Amino acid sequence: MKYLFLVAAVLSETIGTSALQASNQFTKFWPCVTVVISYALAFYFLSITLKYIPVGIAYALWAGLGIIFITIVGLVVFGQKLDSAAIIGLTMIILGIVVIHLFSSTSSH
């Protein structure tokens, strides 16, 4: 259940960041509204996550998963490209998340 709140936080943040790109530097009304609501939800769900997961681990997972999700959105929705250095870096983030999840004893209280 604790990871459900973390996933909700990451998805909300991903929606907010996607809307931020779509807002055209805050010049389009509905994407701006989506940014504010999505980020508010992201921080709300992250705050619930902090009841169960230490802040450093929760933030690392939130940030890492958010980077990966928004990269996928950038590729699919916005047509952004990745070079080999970006792919290597993203792979390292994924590996870091896996290491934390599988081997860390601090991933929950």
Contacts in CASP RR format, 6 or more apart in sequence:
PFRMAT RR
TARGET T0000
AUTHOR 0000-0000-0000
METHOD contacts of the structure
MODEL  1
MKYLFLVAAVLSETIGTSALQASNQFTKFWPCVTVVISYALAFYFLSITL
KYIPVGIAYALWAGLGIIFITIVGLVVFGQKLDSAAIIGLTMIILGIVVI
HLFSSTSSH
1 52 0 8 1.000
2 49 0 8 1.000
2 51 0 8 1.000
2 52 0 8 1.000
2 53 0 8 1.000
2 108 0 8 1.000
5 45 0 8 1.000
5 46 0 8 1.000
5 48 0 8 1.000
5 49 0 8 1.000
5 52 0 8 1.000
6 45 0 8 1.000
6 46 0 8 1.000
6 49 0 8 1.000
6 53 0 8 1.000
6 58 0 8 1.000
6 61 0 8 1.000
6 62 0 8 1.000
6 65 0 8 1.000
7 65 0 8 1.000
8 41 0 8 1.000
8 45 0 8 1.000
9 41 0 8 1.000
9 42 0 8 1.000
9 43 0 8 1.000
9 44 0 8 1.000
9 45 0 8 1.000
9 46 0 8 1.000
9 49 0 8 1.000
9 62 0 8 1.000
10 42 0 8 1.000
10 61 0 8 1.000
10 62 0 8 1.000
10 65 0 8 1.000
10 66 0 8 1.000
10 69 0 8 1.000
11 69 0 8 1.000
12 38 0 8 1.000
12 39 0 8 1.000
12 41 0 8 1.000
12 42 0 8 1.000
12 45 0 8 1.000
13 38 0 8 1.000
13 39 0 8 1.000
13 42 0 8 1.000
13 62 0 8 1.000
13 66 0 8 1.000
14 66 0 8 1.000
14 69 0 8 1.000
14 70 0 8 1.000
14 73 0 8 1.000
15 34 0 8 1.000
15 38 0 8 1.000
16 34 0 8 1.000
16 35 0 8 1.000
16 38 0 8 1.000
16 39 0 8 1.000
16 42 0 8 1.000
17 66 0 8 1.000
17 70 0 8 1.000
17 73 0 8 1.000
18 70 0 8 1.000
18 73 0 8 1.000
18 74 0 8 1.000
18 77 0 8 1.000
19 31 0 8 1.000
19 32 0 8 1.000
19 34 0 8 1.000
19 35 0 8 1.000
19 38 0 8 1.000
20 31 0 8 1.000
20 35 0 8 1.000
21 74 0 8 1.000
21 78 0 8 1.000
22 28 0 8 1.000
22 31 0 8 1.000
22 34 0 8 1.000
23 31 0 8 1.000
23 32 0 8 1.000
23 35 0 8 1.000
24 31 0 8 1.000
26 32 0 8 1.000
26 35 0 8 1.000
46 58 0 8 1.000
46 59 0 8 1.000
46 62 0 8 1.000
49 58 0 8 1.000
49 62 0 8 1.000
50 58 0 8 1.000
52 108 0 8 1.000
52 109 0 8 1.000
53 61 0 8 1.000
53 107 0 8 1.000
53 108 0 8 1.000
53 109 0 8 1.000
54 106 0 8 1.000
54 107 0 8 1.000
54 109 0 8 1.000
57 100 0 8 1.000
57 104 0 8 1.000
57 106 0 8 1.000
57 107 0 8 1.000
60 97 0 8 1.000
60 100 0 8 1.000
61 97 0 8 1.000
61 100 0 8 1.000
61 101 0 8 1.000
64 93 0 8 1.000
64 97 0 8 1.000
65 97 0 8 1.000
67 90 0 8 1.000
67 93 0 8 1.000
68 90 0 8 1.000
68 93 0 8 1.000
68 94 0 8 1.000
71 82 0 8 1.000
71 86 0 8 1.000
71 90 0 8 1.000
74 80 0 8 1.000
75 81 0 8 1.000
75 82 0 8 1.000
82 90 0 8 1.000
100 107 0 8 1.000
101 107 0 8 1.000
END
